Amino acid sequence: MDLNQPSQQNVEYMIEAIKTKLRMATGAAMQASSFTAEKYEDLKDIYDMVNSKDRFSISEVEALVSELGKLRA
């Protein structure tokens, strides 16, 4: 999968990967369909940061979820 190309399919893939990595208990509340390719670069930045770390503190997870909330359509 080429994540350098903005597409709704890539958006959905990254959202699912972020939810899995963060082990989000409320992952069901974050639907990939709520995100559009318009904010692709911001979403890709979050995706890259999440994939670069193995563990997250509670405050980091909260900050990431807050940022994702700002990107929702």
N, C-alpha and C positions, 0 to 999 in steps of 0.2 A: 504494500500500500504506500503510495507516494503522498505523504502528508504535507508536501510543499505546495500542492495544488488545492486551493480553496474549493470545497464542495460540501454539500449537505451530508454526504456519506462520510467524509472525513470528520466533520463536526460530530456526527453521531458516534463514530469510532472513538474519538478523543474523549467525549463526555463519558462513555461507558468505561474507558480505561481509567479515567480520573476517579470515577465512583468506586471502581474495584480497588484501585491502589489506596485510596483513602479509607476504604472499608466503611463507607457511609451508611449509617443506619437509616438515614432518610433518603437514600439514593432513589427510591421510587418517586420522591417528590421532585427530583431533578430530571425531567424528561429531555432527552436529546432534541426532541422536536421543538423545544422552547428556545433553541439557539439557532441562529442563522449564520450563513457564511459571511455576512457583512462584518462581523466582529471576529473573523477567522484568526487574524494575527494575534490578537489579545488572547484568544482561547489557546492558540498554539503555544504561546509563551507560558501559560499556566500548565499546559500538558507537558512541555519540556521540563519545567521546574519540578513537577510532581514525579516524573520519571527519573529525575536525577538523584532523588533521595530515597532512602530505604524506610525511614521512620519520620513521623511528624508529631509534634507536640499538639496538644489540644488547641492551643492558641493559633498555631499554624493552620490547622484544619479549619478553624473558625474563620480565619482571614481568607483562606482559599475559597471557602463556601461563600463568603461575603463578596469576593471578587467575581465569582461565577454568577452570583445573583445579579450583579450589575450588568453582566453581559447578556442576560436573558432578554429575549425579544418581547 
